[in-house]
Amino acid sequence: MVNPLLKTLLKTLLFLVVLVLAYEVAHLLWLGQSDGWSSLSWVEGVSHDGPSTKARDEDVGRFEKVISFDGETSSPLLDLLILSSVALAVVSAWLLWGRDYPPRRSGRWRKVFAGSLAAFVGATILGFSGVFGQSKETGDAEWRFFTDRLEVGDVIAYRKEKWNARRQLFAEGKLSVIGYRLFKYGHLAIVVEDPDKPGRKVLFTSAGGKGVNLDEGIDSLRTYNWDAYRLDKWDRIDPERIREGIRLCREKSGHFFGYDFTGMLALWNEDLKPEEGSEFGSEYICSTAVVTLLYYGGFESDAAPRRELDLVTPFQVVRAKGRFVVPPELPGSEEPEETEAP
């Protein structure tokens, strides 16, 4: 007589495997362009009554994807092997121990169960070992082709290969990569001019343990998967206010406490629409740092939340429209009024 608890457990496992296989097939056939969990795609939606809806057509701005680069290798065969081995293991376990009567040639089904279980364990260990998802070799000439096309103001949305993200999350305990598995993009940065080395392009972003920073140049993108988005009408952005915004963010942001953990958990966001330097906050996540800097420079995004339970994701930033506004003059930049001679 089969143990009722074991029978229920095997039924549950079989049901879950069928669900996962159905999702993977649907993702392959229809959802291939939507990375992350499709069930969370609603989180990355953009407000339908944002600032762009109240602007004239000529003042509406939007992002366009201009470059796509893959610096990591992908491993779809590994996913196929793991899914297949799990399916065989669960089906064979059901046939052996989930039914009232054992199947014919039960010895063969025991071998199938043992073999598929071993294949699953082996493939998972390989995935976590880093054998798959390694950086690709990109020649200098090929890399220059991409970097020469990057311009100041381009927003970089980072992607990550599945097994690389899983390895960093489960084997190395890096919680910061969980966004790569939940959403289309897991990190965001904007290309700016290095304030200390004019002419050099660096990445303005925010990261856990660092806060707002300019630590990486564009050559750091060589080992990542990323898409570059370009804001149309970039000439309407005030470069002086962008430079001032970078300075203010770096001055006010800390390191560990400069990263907005409440914003990451969608609990609370800093003021993302500062008009003056005193209104800048001290804590930002990568996406809110970019949104805040763009606002200070003259672009108000539809992705900006209302200081409520609202998560600003990288994809939300680059898919959102916005409106160009004329920001106020920086203190000390006004031209002195002419006075008449007595």
GIWO-V24440 format. One record per backbone hydrogen bond with DSSP energy under -1.0 kcal/mol. NH is the residue of the N-H (numbers start at 1). CO is the residue of the C=O. If there is no record, write none. Layout:
nh->(NH,NH)
co->(CO,CO)
//
This chain:
nh->(7,8,9,10,11,12,13,14,15,16,17,18,19,20,21,22,23,24,25,26,27,28,29,30,31,34,37,40,41,43,45,53,54,55,59,60,61,64,66,67,69,73,79,80,81,82,83,84,85,86,87,88,89,90,91,92,93,94,95,96,97,98,109,110,111,112,113,114,115,116,117,118,119,120,121,122,123,124,125,126,127,128,129,131,136,143,144,145,147,148,153,154,155,156,157,158,159,165,166,167,168,169,170,171,172,174,175,177,178,180,182,183,186,189,190,191,192,194,200,202,203,204,205,207,210,211,213,218,220,221,222,224,226,227,228,229,230,232,236,237,238,242,243,244,245,246,247,248,249,250,251,252,253,259,261,264,265,266,267,279,280,284,289,290,291,292,293,294,295,296,297,299,300,302,304,310,317,318,319,322,323,324,325,333)
co->(3,4,5,6,7,8,9,10,11,12,13,14,15,16,17,18,19,20,21,22,23,24,25,26,26,31,182,37,38,40,42,50,51,52,56,57,322,230,228,228,226,134,75,76,77,78,79,80,81,82,83,84,85,86,87,88,89,90,91,92,93,94,105,106,107,108,109,110,111,112,113,114,115,116,117,118,119,120,121,122,123,124,125,126,71,139,140,141,143,144,191,151,229,189,227,187,225,161,162,163,164,165,166,167,167,168,173,174,175,177,178,179,158,156,204,154,202,200,197,192,216,190,213,211,207,207,205,201,217,218,219,221,69,157,67,155,64,62,233,234,297,238,239,240,241,242,243,244,245,246,247,248,249,256,259,260,261,263,262,276,277,258,285,286,287,288,289,290,291,292,293,294,323,321,301,308,313,314,315,61,300,59,298,330)
//
